[in-house]
Amino acid sequence: MPLEAHIKEHPAWFKRFGALWTPTILVMDSEGVERSRIEGYLPKNWFRARLEMGLARVAFMHKKWTDAEKIYADVAEGYADTAVAPEAIYWRGVSHYKVTNDHTVLGEVAIELGAKYPDNDWTMKSLPWAH
Amino acid sequence: MLVNWIKDVDAALAEAKTQNKSLLIDFSAAPA
């Protein structure tokens, strides 16, 4: 569900949700809890990937691990050329682990990230899983 | 693609809860 808030029409909403810059995009869950925030312009495909990551985060935080894993997998595959992809791979692995309790998947994720995105922050975060 | 933007935040939050759907809020300063 999309809601538009223009600064000239609804400045109070900016204050209410802590939007200090435009554009700011929030992805909220059905309970009105913010799950993702995008600040500043992004290329179209990167922006779409970020929106999908927001929906994945909603699923993840509601412990819908299988749903989250699928969305993360779709982002990792469909937006492999964006900076969002390594984060999606990381969380895809975590979501899978949450479903299966199989820690070996985390090691596989670390290897995949190291091979595909060797200098990325998410690769660094996965390093403890590589052993 | 035409987006059917909602214009009231409290109505949108209530609708999201009723329909169990996520809500996207676009904070903008762009000219209409």
Backbone of each chain as nested JSON, in Angstrom:
{
  "chains": [
    {"id": "A", "residues": [
      {"number": 1, "name": "MET", "atoms": {"N": [0.846, -1.182, 0.0], "CA": [0.0, 0.0, 0.0], "C": [0.889, 1.242, 0.0]}},
      {"number": 2, "name": "PRO", "atoms": {"N": [0.72, 2.143, -0.963], "CA": [1.583, 3.317, -1.061], "C": [0.934, 4.582, -0.482]}},
      {"number": 3, "name": "LEU", "atoms": {"N": [1.703, 5.321, 0.29], "CA": [1.251, 6.598, 0.853], "C": [2.242, 7.661, 0.429]}},
      {"number": 4, "name": "GLU", "atoms": {"N": [1.719, 8.769, -0.086], "CA": [2.578, 9.868, -0.502], "C": [2.514, 10.985, 0.531]}},
      {"number": 5, "name": "ALA", "atoms": {"N": [3.685, 11.498, 0.917], "CA": [3.75, 12.586, 1.888], "C": [4.635, 13.681, 1.318]}},
      {"number": 6, "name": "HIS", "atoms": {"N": [4.025, 14.784, 0.915], "CA": [4.806, 15.9, 0.377], "C": [5.109, 16.892, 1.495]}},
      {"number": 7, "name": "ILE", "atoms": {"N": [6.345, 17.381, 1.473], "CA": [6.801, 18.231, 2.585], "C": [5.967, 19.504, 2.728]}},
      {"number": 8, "name": "LYS", "atoms": {"N": [5.453, 20.021, 1.621], "CA": [4.649, 21.248, 1.709], "C": [3.25, 20.977, 2.246]}},
      {"number": 9, "name": "GLU", "atoms": {"N": [2.761, 19.769, 2.034], "CA": [1.398, 19.449, 2.453], "C": [1.344, 18.82, 3.846]}},
      {"number": 10, "name": "HIS", "atoms": {"N": [2.376, 18.06, 4.193], "CA": [2.316, 17.305, 5.451], "C": [3.645, 17.352, 6.204]}},
      {"number": 11, "name": "PRO", "atoms": {"N": [4.107, 18.539, 6.559], "CA": [5.384, 18.607, 7.289], "C": [5.339, 17.859, 8.622]}},
      {"number": 12, "name": "ALA", "atoms": {"N": [4.168, 17.777, 9.228], "CA": [4.059, 17.07, 10.516], "C": [4.376, 15.585, 10.357]}},
      {"number": 13, "name": "TRP", "atoms": {"N": [4.056, 15.03, 9.209], "CA": [4.343, 13.602, 8.987], "C": [5.851, 13.378, 8.9]}},
      {"number": 14, "name": "PHE", "atoms": {"N": [6.565, 14.363, 8.335], "CA": [8.024, 14.25, 8.282], "C": [8.598, 14.161, 9.699]}},
      {"number": 15, "name": "LYS", "atoms": {"N": [8.072, 15.013, 10.571], "CA": [8.55, 15.016, 11.952], "C": [8.153, 13.717, 12.657]}},
      {"number": 16, "name": "ARG", "atoms": {"N": [6.942, 13.294, 12.436], "CA": [6.419, 12.087, 13.097], "C": [7.258, 10.861, 12.778]}},
      {"number": 17, "name": "PHE", "atoms": {"N": [7.709, 10.77, 11.531], "CA": [8.451, 9.577, 11.106], "C": [9.959, 9.832, 10.977]}},
      {"number": 18, "name": "GLY", "atoms": {"N": [10.406, 11.003, 11.41], "CA": [11.836, 11.279, 11.408], "C": [12.44, 11.363, 10.024]}},
      {"number": 19, "name": "ALA", "atoms": {"N": [11.671, 11.869, 9.077], "CA": [12.196, 12.03, 7.715], "C": [12.867, 13.399, 7.62]}},
      {"number": 20, "name": "LEU", "atoms": {"N": [14.185, 13.393, 7.531], "CA": [14.946, 14.643, 7.557], "C": [15.496, 15.012, 6.186]}},
      {"number": 21, "name": "TRP", "atoms": {"N": [15.257, 14.168, 5.21], "CA": [15.805, 14.404, 3.883], "C": [14.84, 13.817, 2.871]}},
      {"number": 22, "name": "THR", "atoms": {"N": [14.88, 14.363, 1.662], "CA": [14.056, 13.781, 0.608], "C": [14.94, 13.376, -0.565]}},
      {"number": 23, "name": "PRO", "atoms": {"N": [14.544, 12.337, -1.287], "CA": [13.426, 11.473, -0.93], "C": [13.793, 10.513, 0.202]}},
      {"number": 24, "name": "THR", "atoms": {"N": [12.813, 10.227, 1.025], "CA": [12.928, 9.153, 2.011], "C": [11.76, 8.201, 1.79]}},
      {"number": 25, "name": "ILE", "atoms": {"N": [12.082, 6.937, 1.731], "CA": [11.059, 5.901, 1.555], "C": [11.094, 4.995, 2.784]}},
      {"number": 26, "name": "LEU", "atoms": {"N": [9.939, 4.79, 3.385], "CA": [9.841, 3.847, 4.493], "C": [9.036, 2.639, 4.066]}},
      {"number": 27, "name": "VAL", "atoms": {"N": [9.487, 1.476, 4.465], "CA": [8.671, 0.263, 4.331], "C": [8.261, -0.126, 5.743]}},
      {"number": 28, "name": "MET", "atoms": {"N": [6.95, -0.075, 5.981], "CA": [6.399, -0.39, 7.293], "C": [5.687, -1.734, 7.225]}},
      {"number": 29, "name": "ASP", "atoms": {"N": [5.68, -2.437, 8.342], "CA": [4.88, -3.671, 8.341], "C": [3.425, -3.333, 8.663]}},
      {"number": 30, "name": "SER", "atoms": {"N": [2.596, -4.354, 8.711], "CA": [1.16, -4.112, 8.878], "C": [0.83, -3.526, 10.247]}},
      {"number": 31, "name": "GLU", "atoms": {"N": [1.768, -3.623, 11.176], "CA": [1.549, -3.052, 12.508], "C": [2.072, -1.618, 12.602]}},
      {"number": 32, "name": "GLY", "atoms": {"N": [2.56, -1.099, 11.489], "CA": [3.057, 0.269, 11.479], "C": [4.47, 0.41, 11.997]}},
      {"number": 33, "name": "VAL", "atoms": {"N": [5.213, -0.69, 12.055], "CA": [6.602, -0.65, 12.501], "C": [7.513, -0.5, 11.279]}},
      {"number": 34, "name": "GLU", "atoms": {"N": [8.397, 0.484, 11.347], "CA": [9.337, 0.69, 10.238], "C": [10.291, -0.488, 10.15]}},
      {"number": 35, "name": "ARG", "atoms": {"N": [10.425, -1.068, 8.959], "CA": [11.331, -2.188, 8.741], "C": [12.455, -1.862, 7.778]}},
      {"number": 36, "name": "SER", "atoms": {"N": [12.282, -0.785, 6.991], "CA": [13.333, -0.43, 6.044], "C": [13.208, 1.048, 5.695]}},
      {"number": 37, "name": "ARG", "atoms": {"N": [14.354, 1.686, 5.465], "CA": [14.369, 3.119, 5.124], "C": [15.361, 3.335, 3.991]}},
      {"number": 38, "name": "ILE", "atoms": {"N": [14.922, 4.025, 2.965], "CA": [15.782, 4.387, 1.843], "C": [15.862, 5.907, 1.805]}},
      {"number": 39, "name": "GLU", "atoms": {"N": [17.065, 6.449, 1.87], "CA": [17.238, 7.899, 1.81], "C": [18.076, 8.248, 0.593]}},
      {"number": 40, "name": "GLY", "atoms": {"N": [17.6, 9.2, -0.189], "CA": [18.318, 9.619, -1.384], "C": [17.892, 8.828, -2.611]}},
      {"number": 41, "name": "TYR", "atoms": {"N": [18.251, 9.376, -3.763], "CA": [17.886, 8.733, -5.024], "C": [18.784, 7.537, -5.315]}},
      {"number": 42, "name": "LEU", "atoms": {"N": [18.213, 6.563, -5.985], "CA": [18.951, 5.38, -6.42], "C": [18.596, 5.097, -7.874]}},
      {"number": 43, "name": "PRO", "atoms": {"N": [19.492, 4.438, -8.616], "CA": [19.105, 3.95, -9.945], "C": [17.884, 3.042, -9.826]}},
      {"number": 44, "name": "LYS", "atoms": {"N": [17.098, 3.0, -10.896], "CA": [15.801, 2.325, -10.836], "C": [15.896, 0.877, -10.362]}},
      {"number": 45, "name": "ASN", "atoms": {"N": [16.823, 0.115, -10.939], "CA": [16.878, -1.306, -10.567], "C": [17.374, -1.486, -9.133]}},
      {"number": 46, "name": "TRP", "atoms": {"N": [18.253, -0.605, -8.71], "CA": [18.761, -0.638, -7.345], "C": [17.631, -0.295, -6.362]}},
      {"number": 47, "name": "PHE", "atoms": {"N": [16.838, 0.698, -6.753], "CA": [15.706, 1.101, -5.919], "C": [14.704, -0.051, -5.766]}},
      {"number": 48, "name": "ARG", "atoms": {"N": [14.408, -0.706, -6.867], "CA": [13.483, -1.851, -6.805], "C": [14.041, -2.943, -5.906]}},
      {"number": 49, "name": "ALA", "atoms": {"N": [15.334, -3.187, -6.028], "CA": [15.968, -4.196, -5.179], "C": [15.835, -3.813, -3.707]}},
      {"number": 50, "name": "ARG", "atoms": {"N": [16.024, -2.533, -3.405], "CA": [15.92, -2.05, -2.017], "C": [14.487, -2.213, -1.487]}},
      {"number": 51, "name": "LEU", "atoms": {"N": [13.515, -1.931, -2.354], "CA": [12.121, -2.107, -1.927], "C": [11.849, -3.573, -1.6]}},
      {"number": 52, "name": "GLU", "atoms": {"N": [12.344, -4.454, -2.447], "CA": [12.126, -5.887, -2.205], "C": [12.847, -6.338, -0.935]}},
      {"number": 53, "name": "MET", "atoms": {"N": [14.005, -5.75, -0.703], "CA": [14.709, -6.043, 0.558], "C": [13.866, -5.606, 1.753]}},
      {"number": 54, "name": "GLY", "atoms": {"N": [13.145, -4.508, 1.595], "CA": [12.257, -4.058, 2.666], "C": [11.163, -5.073, 2.944]}},
      {"number": 55, "name": "LEU", "atoms": {"N": [10.593, -5.613, 1.888], "CA": [9.546, -6.631, 2.064], "C": [10.128, -7.907, 2.666]}},
      {"number": 56, "name": "ALA", "atoms": {"N": [11.341, -8.236, 2.254], "CA": [11.996, -9.403, 2.849], "C": [12.221, -9.185, 4.338]}},
      {"number": 57, "name": "ARG", "atoms": {"N": [12.595, -7.971, 4.692], "CA": [12.829, -7.643, 6.107], "C": [11.524, -7.754, 6.913]}},
      {"number": 58, "name": "VAL", "atoms": {"N": [10.435, -7.326, 6.301], "CA": [9.128, -7.477, 6.97], "C": [8.869, -8.956, 7.255]}},
      {"number": 59, "name": "ALA", "atoms": {"N": [9.065, -9.784, 6.242], "CA": [8.848, -11.231, 6.427], "C": [9.805, -11.786, 7.485]}},
      {"number": 60, "name": "PHE", "atoms": {"N": [11.059, -11.383, 7.402], "CA": [12.07, -11.88, 8.344], "C": [11.695, -11.52, 9.78]}},
      {"number": 61, "name": "MET", "atoms": {"N": [11.329, -10.272, 9.998], "CA": [11.039, -9.819, 11.355], "C": [9.748, -10.414, 11.898]}},
      {"number": 62, "name": "HIS", "atoms": {"N": [8.921, -10.93, 10.994], "CA": [7.711, -11.641, 11.424], "C": [7.955, -13.155, 11.46]}},
      {"number": 63, "name": "LYS", "atoms": {"N": [9.232, -13.521, 11.373], "CA": [9.655, -14.92, 11.451], "C": [9.049, -15.798, 10.358]}},
      {"number": 64, "name": "LYS", "atoms": {"N": [8.756, -15.17, 9.226], "CA": [8.307, -15.919, 8.053], "C": [9.56, -16.236, 7.236]}},
      {"number": 65, "name": "TRP", "atoms": {"N": [10.337, -17.174, 7.774], "CA": [11.676, -17.428, 7.242], "C": [11.664, -17.867, 5.78]}},
      {"number": 66, "name": "THR", "atoms": {"N": [10.738, -18.747, 5.443], "CA": [10.694, -19.257, 4.068], "C": [10.35, -18.145, 3.086]}},
      {"number": 67, "name": "ASP", "atoms": {"N": [9.389, -17.309, 3.476], "CA": [9.036, -16.169, 2.608], "C": [10.233, -15.233, 2.456]}},
      {"number": 68, "name": "ALA", "atoms": {"N": [10.889, -14.954, 3.571], "CA": [12.048, -14.055, 3.534], "C": [13.15, -14.638, 2.656]}},
      {"number": 69, "name": "GLU", "atoms": {"N": [13.427, -15.915, 2.838], "CA": [14.491, -16.553, 2.054], "C": [14.216, -16.441, 0.559]}},
      {"number": 70, "name": "LYS", "atoms": {"N": [12.959, -16.626, 0.172], "CA": [12.629, -16.572, -1.254], "C": [12.854, -15.159, -1.811]}},
      {"number": 71, "name": "ILE", "atoms": {"N": [12.408, -14.157, -1.062], "CA": [12.583, -12.78, -1.552], "C": [14.063, -12.433, -1.628]}},
      {"number": 72, "name": "TYR", "atoms": {"N": [14.816, -12.803, -0.591], "CA": [16.259, -12.531, -0.618], "C": [16.925, -13.249, -1.795]}},
      {"number": 73, "name": "ALA", "atoms": {"N": [16.516, -14.474, -2.044], "CA": [17.094, -15.231, -3.161], "C": [16.779, -14.55, -4.489]}},
      {"number": 74, "name": "ASP", "atoms": {"N": [15.542, -14.066, -4.614], "CA": [15.158, -13.373, -5.851], "C": [15.978, -12.101, -6.049]}},
      {"number": 75, "name": "VAL", "atoms": {"N": [16.206, -11.372, -4.965], "CA": [17.013, -10.142, -5.073], "C": [18.455, -10.5, -5.442]}},
      {"number": 76, "name": "ALA", "atoms": {"N": [19.0, -11.508, -4.775], "CA": [20.392, -11.897, -5.03], "C": [20.588, -12.295, -6.49]}},
      {"number": 77, "name": "GLU", "atoms": {"N": [19.586, -12.968, -7.039], "CA": [19.7, -13.434, -8.424], "C": [19.333, -12.336, -9.419]}},
      {"number": 78, "name": "GLY", "atoms": {"N": [18.252, -11.629, -9.131], "CA": [17.734, -10.655, -10.09], "C": [18.488, -9.333, -10.114]}},
      {"number": 79, "name": "TYR", "atoms": {"N": [19.194, -9.048, -9.046], "CA": [19.906, -7.763, -8.953], "C": [21.375, -8.003, -8.593]}},
      {"number": 80, "name": "ALA", "atoms": {"N": [21.939, -9.02, -9.206], "CA": [23.308, -9.431, -8.869], "C": [24.331, -8.345, -9.162]}},
      {"number": 81, "name": "ASP", "atoms": {"N": [23.969, -7.415, -10.054], "CA": [24.921, -6.365, -10.422], "C": [24.767, -5.116, -9.566]}},
      {"number": 82, "name": "THR", "atoms": {"N": [23.952, -5.18, -8.535], "CA": [23.796, -4.023, -7.645], "C": [24.488, -4.294, -6.312]}},
      {"number": 83, "name": "ALA", "atoms": {"N": [24.687, -3.216, -5.556], "CA": [25.325, -3.339, -4.248], "C": [24.411, -4.002, -3.224]}},
      {"number": 84, "name": "VAL", "atoms": {"N": [23.171, -4.216, -3.603], "CA": [22.212, -4.843, -2.693], "C": [22.416, -6.359, -2.638]}},
      {"number": 85, "name": "ALA", "atoms": {"N": [22.941, -6.921, -3.708], "CA": [23.003, -8.378, -3.846], "C": [23.762, -9.079, -2.713]}},
      {"number": 86, "name": "PRO", "atoms": {"N": [24.949, -8.612, -2.327], "CA": [25.638, -9.333, -1.247], "C": [24.869, -9.331, 0.068]}},
      {"number": 87, "name": "GLU", "atoms": {"N": [24.196, -8.239, 0.355], "CA": [23.36, -8.201, 1.565], "C": [22.229, -9.23, 1.458]}},
      {"number": 88, "name": "ALA", "atoms": {"N": [21.663, -9.343, 0.251], "CA": [20.583, -10.307, 0.039], "C": [21.092, -11.739, 0.221]}},
      {"number": 89, "name": "ILE", "atoms": {"N": [22.284, -12.009, -0.279], "CA": [22.862, -13.354, -0.117], "C": [23.067, -13.66, 1.366]}},
      {"number": 90, "name": "TYR", "atoms": {"N": [23.573, -12.69, 2.1], "CA": [23.81, -12.866, 3.541], "C": [22.507, -13.25, 4.252]}},
      {"number": 91, "name": "TRP", "atoms": {"N": [21.482, -12.44, 4.016], "CA": [20.214, -12.67, 4.725], "C": [19.454, -13.886, 4.198]}},
      {"number": 92, "name": "ARG", "atoms": {"N": [19.674, -14.21, 2.921], "CA": [19.123, -15.467, 2.385], "C": [19.678, -16.635, 3.197]}},
      {"number": 93, "name": "GLY", "atoms": {"N": [20.978, -16.581, 3.443], "CA": [21.602, -17.648, 4.23], "C": [21.078, -17.702, 5.65]}},
      {"number": 94, "name": "VAL", "atoms": {"N": [20.932, -16.537, 6.258], "CA": [20.418, -16.504, 7.635], "C": [18.989, -17.051, 7.677]}},
      {"number": 95, "name": "SER", "atoms": {"N": [18.188, -16.653, 6.707], "CA": [16.796, -17.128, 6.662], "C": [16.753, -18.649, 6.51]}},
      {"number": 96, "name": "HIS", "atoms": {"N": [17.621, -19.169, 5.656], "CA": [17.662, -20.619, 5.465], "C": [18.084, -21.319, 6.762]}},
      {"number": 97, "name": "TYR", "atoms": {"N": [19.059, -20.737, 7.42], "CA": [19.502, -21.295, 8.708], "C": [18.355, -21.3, 9.717]}},
      {"number": 98, "name": "LYS", "atoms": {"N": [17.562, -20.239, 9.72], "CA": [16.442, -20.155, 10.66], "C": [15.426, -21.267, 10.406]}},
      {"number": 99, "name": "VAL", "atoms": {"N": [15.272, -21.635, 9.136], "CA": [14.33, -22.707, 8.785], "C": [14.89, -24.072, 9.178]}},
      {"number": 100, "name": "THR", "atoms": {"N": [16.162, -24.29, 8.847], "CA": [16.732, -25.637, 8.922], "C": [17.572, -25.902, 10.165]}},
      {"number": 101, "name": "ASN", "atoms": {"N": [18.059, -24.835, 10.791], "CA": [19.015, -24.965, 11.893], "C": [20.317, -25.639, 11.445]}},
      {"number": 102, "name": "ASP", "atoms": {"N": [20.543, -25.64, 10.148], "CA": [21.747, -26.253, 9.576], "C": [22.807, -25.163, 9.381]}},
      {"number": 103, "name": "HIS", "atoms": {"N": [23.798, -25.152, 10.261], "CA": [24.783, -24.074, 10.216], "C": [25.714, -24.17, 9.022]}},
      {"number": 104, "name": "THR", "atoms": {"N": [25.754, -25.33, 8.362], "CA": [26.678, -25.456, 7.221], "C": [26.305, -24.498, 6.087]}},
      {"number": 105, "name": "VAL", "atoms": {"N": [25.027, -24.117, 6.031], "CA": [24.617, -23.183, 4.976], "C": [25.317, -21.841, 5.137]}},
      {"number": 106, "name": "LEU", "atoms": {"N": [25.619, -21.481, 6.375], "CA": [26.281, -20.192, 6.598], "C": [27.707, -20.211, 6.041]}},
      {"number": 107, "name": "GLY", "atoms": {"N": [28.383, -21.33, 6.213], "CA": [29.718, -21.467, 5.63], "C": [29.674, -21.387, 4.112]}},
      {"number": 108, "name": "GLU", "atoms": {"N": [28.641, -21.993, 3.53], "CA": [28.497, -21.937, 2.076], "C": [28.248, -20.501, 1.612]}},
      {"number": 109, "name": "VAL", "atoms": {"N": [27.485, -19.776, 2.399], "CA": [27.222, -18.366, 2.066], "C": [28.52, -17.567, 2.118]}},
      {"number": 110, "name": "ALA", "atoms": {"N": [29.33, -17.814, 3.131], "CA": [30.609, -17.099, 3.253], "C": [31.494, -17.365, 2.028]}},
      {"number": 111, "name": "ILE", "atoms": {"N": [31.508, -18.609, 1.585], "CA": [32.312, -18.955, 0.393], "C": [31.748, -18.26, -0.845]}},
      {"number": 112, "name": "GLU", "atoms": {"N": [30.423, -18.282, -0.975], "CA": [29.79, -17.638, -2.133], "C": [30.067, -16.136, -2.149]}},
      {"number": 113, "name": "LEU", "atoms": {"N": [29.934, -15.506, -0.995], "CA": [30.174, -14.061, -0.932], "C": [31.637, -13.742, -1.234]}},
      {"number": 114, "name": "GLY", "atoms": {"N": [32.533, -14.547, -0.692], "CA": [33.955, -14.317, -0.943], "C": [34.3, -14.438, -2.416]}},
      {"number": 115, "name": "ALA", "atoms": {"N": [33.634, -15.357, -3.091], "CA": [33.907, -15.564, -4.515], "C": [33.309, -14.459, -5.373]}},
      {"number": 116, "name": "LYS", "atoms": {"N": [32.089, -14.036, -5.027], "CA": [31.374, -13.082, -5.881], "C": [31.648, -11.622, -5.525]}},
      {"number": 117, "name": "TYR", "atoms": {"N": [31.785, -11.354, -4.226], "CA": [31.92, -9.961, -3.769], "C": [33.037, -9.888, -2.714]}},
      {"number": 118, "name": "PRO", "atoms": {"N": [34.285, -10.081, -3.121], "CA": [35.365, -10.283, -2.152], "C": [35.613, -9.118, -1.201]}},
      {"number": 119, "name": "ASP", "atoms": {"N": [35.332, -7.884, -1.619], "CA": [35.671, -6.742, -0.765], "C": [34.449, -6.104, -0.106]}},
      {"number": 120, "name": "ASN", "atoms": {"N": [33.364, -6.806, -0.098], "CA": [32.127, -6.21, 0.395], "C": [31.979, -6.336, 1.915]}},
      {"number": 121, "name": "ASP", "atoms": {"N": [31.272, -5.379, 2.501], "CA": [31.018, -5.416, 3.952], "C": [30.334, -6.712, 4.381]}},
      {"number": 122, "name": "TRP", "atoms": {"N": [29.373, -7.172, 3.568], "CA": [28.61, -8.376, 3.941], "C": [29.473, -9.622, 3.865]}},
      {"number": 123, "name": "THR", "atoms": {"N": [30.458, -9.579, 2.969], "CA": [31.425, -10.669, 2.916], "C": [32.248, -10.697, 4.199]}},
      {"number": 124, "name": "MET", "atoms": {"N": [32.635, -9.493, 4.645], "CA": [33.398, -9.41, 5.902], "C": [32.568, -9.946, 7.065]}},
      {"number": 125, "name": "LYS", "atoms": {"N": [31.3, -9.601, 7.066], "CA": [30.43, -10.055, 8.151], "C": [30.26, -11.575, 8.16]}},
      {"number": 126, "name": "SER", "atoms": {"N": [30.406, -12.168, 6.987], "CA": [30.223, -13.624, 6.89], "C": [31.497, -14.403, 7.218]}},
      {"number": 127, "name": "LEU", "atoms": {"N": [32.618, -13.711, 7.347], "CA": [33.896, -14.403, 7.531], "C": [33.893, -15.39, 8.706]}},
      {"number": 128, "name": "PRO", "atoms": {"N": [33.293, -15.048, 9.849], "CA": [33.294, -16.026, 10.956], "C": [32.579, -17.324, 10.611]}},
      {"number": 129, "name": "TRP", "atoms": {"N": [31.764, -17.306, 9.591], "CA": [31.047, -18.532, 9.197], "C": [31.925, -19.452, 8.348]}},
      {"number": 130, "name": "ALA", "atoms": {"N": [33.043, -18.927, 7.855], "CA": [33.833, -19.667, 6.868], "C": [34.636, -20.804, 7.489]}},
      {"number": 131, "name": "HIS", "atoms": {"N": [34.662, -20.883, 8.821], "CA": [35.501, -21.885, 9.475], "C": [34.677, -23.043, 10.01]}}
    ]},
    {"id": "B", "residues": [
      {"number": 1, "name": "MET", "atoms": {"N": [3.433, 2.585, -14.854], "CA": [2.402, 1.975, -14.011], "C": [1.775, 3.044, -13.12]}},
      {"number": 2, "name": "LEU", "atoms": {"N": [0.46, 3.071, -13.084], "CA": [-0.255, 4.044, -12.271], "C": [-0.302, 3.567, -10.819]}},
      {"number": 3, "name": "VAL", "atoms": {"N": [0.135, 4.44, -9.925], "CA": [0.122, 4.102, -8.501], "C": [-1.055, 4.81, -7.843]}},
      {"number": 4, "name": "ASN", "atoms": {"N": [-1.849, 4.072, -7.119], "CA": [-2.996, 4.649, -6.421], "C": [-2.544, 5.098, -5.028]}},
      {"number": 5, "name": "TRP", "atoms": {"N": [-1.979, 6.304, -4.957], "CA": [-1.412, 6.792, -3.716], "C": [-2.495, 7.103, -2.697]}},
      {"number": 6, "name": "ILE", "atoms": {"N": [-2.265, 6.701, -1.466], "CA": [-3.134, 7.08, -0.361], "C": [-2.638, 8.422, 0.161]}},
      {"number": 7, "name": "LYS", "atoms": {"N": [-3.551, 9.254, 0.639], "CA": [-3.174, 10.622, 1.014], "C": [-3.269, 10.887, 2.508]}},
      {"number": 8, "name": "ASP", "atoms": {"N": [-3.728, 9.917, 3.285], "CA": [-3.859, 10.131, 4.729], "C": [-3.11, 9.06, 5.502]}},
      {"number": 9, "name": "VAL", "atoms": {"N": [-2.183, 9.481, 6.335], "CA": [-1.285, 8.526, 6.969], "C": [-2.011, 7.613, 7.954]}},
      {"number": 10, "name": "ASP", "atoms": {"N": [-2.918, 8.166, 8.744], "CA": [-3.59, 7.322, 9.729], "C": [-4.538, 6.33, 9.055]}},
      {"number": 11, "name": "ALA", "atoms": {"N": [-5.179, 6.786, 7.984], "CA": [-6.03, 5.871, 7.218], "C": [-5.186, 4.765, 6.595]}},
      {"number": 12, "name": "ALA", "atoms": {"N": [-4.018, 5.129, 6.107], "CA": [-3.143, 4.135, 5.481], "C": [-2.653, 3.111, 6.505]}},
      {"number": 13, "name": "LEU", "atoms": {"N": [-2.272, 3.58, 7.682], "CA": [-1.815, 2.661, 8.736], "C": [-2.941, 1.717, 9.153]}},
      {"number": 14, "name": "ALA", "atoms": {"N": [-4.15, 2.273, 9.275], "CA": [-5.293, 1.44, 9.663], "C": [-5.614, 0.411, 8.583]}},
      {"number": 15, "name": "GLU", "atoms": {"N": [-5.538, 0.85, 7.337], "CA": [-5.829, -0.052, 6.218], "C": [-4.783, -1.165, 6.124]}},
      {"number": 16, "name": "ALA", "atoms": {"N": [-3.539, -0.8, 6.341], "CA": [-2.466, -1.802, 6.303], "C": [-2.703, -2.866, 7.372]}},
      {"number": 17, "name": "LYS", "atoms": {"N": [-3.131, -2.423, 8.544], "CA": [-3.391, -3.367, 9.627], "C": [-4.586, -4.261, 9.294]}},
      {"number": 18, "name": "THR", "atoms": {"N": [-5.641, -3.655, 8.798], "CA": [-6.851, -4.419, 8.458], "C": [-6.562, -5.465, 7.389]}},
      {"number": 19, "name": "GLN", "atoms": {"N": [-5.797, -5.047, 6.384], "CA": [-5.522, -5.95, 5.262], "C": [-4.258, -6.789, 5.464]}},
      {"number": 20, "name": "ASN", "atoms": {"N": [-3.59, -6.586, 6.597], "CA": [-2.347, -7.302, 6.882], "C": [-1.329, -7.146, 5.753]}},
      {"number": 21, "name": "LYS", "atoms": {"N": [-1.167, -5.89, 5.33], "CA": [-0.236, -5.602, 4.234], "C": [0.828, -4.618, 4.692]}},
      {"number": 22, "name": "SER", "atoms": {"N": [1.941, -4.636, 3.978], "CA": [2.993, -3.668, 4.238], "C": [2.586, -2.312, 3.676]}},
      {"number": 23, "name": "LEU", "atoms": {"N": [3.206, -1.277, 4.218], "CA": [2.905, 0.092, 3.799], "C": [4.193, 0.77, 3.359]}},
      {"number": 24, "name": "LEU", "atoms": {"N": [4.142, 1.401, 2.207], "CA": [5.28, 2.18, 1.717], "C": [4.93, 3.657, 1.866]}},
      {"number": 25, "name": "ILE", "atoms": {"N": [5.803, 4.429, 2.489], "CA": [5.596, 5.875, 2.591], "C": [6.702, 6.585, 1.827]}},
      {"number": 26, "name": "ASP", "atoms": {"N": [6.28, 7.438, 0.906], "CA": [7.221, 8.204, 0.08], "C": [7.21, 9.644, 0.557]}},
      {"number": 27, "name": "PHE", "atoms": {"N": [8.287, 10.048, 1.235], "CA": [8.437, 11.431, 1.677], "C": [9.154, 12.196, 0.569]}},
      {"number": 28, "name": "SER", "atoms": {"N": [8.476, 13.188, 0.043], "CA": [8.973, 13.841, -1.159], "C": [8.923, 15.367, -1.04]}},
      {"number": 29, "name": "ALA", "atoms": {"N": [9.802, 15.991, -1.787], "CA": [9.738, 17.444, -1.942], "C": [9.68, 17.801, -3.42]}},
      {"number": 30, "name": "ALA", "atoms": {"N": [9.443, 16.785, -4.223], "CA": [9.435, 16.998, -5.67], "C": [8.206, 17.805, -6.081]}},
      {"number": 31, "name": "PRO", "atoms": {"N": [8.353, 18.637, -7.116], "CA": [7.189, 19.377, -7.619], "C": [6.104, 18.416, -8.081]}},
      {"number": 32, "name": "ALA", "atoms": {"N": [4.851, 18.776, -7.801], "CA": [3.723, 17.904, -8.189], "C": [3.578, 17.864, -9.695]}}
    ]}
  ]
}
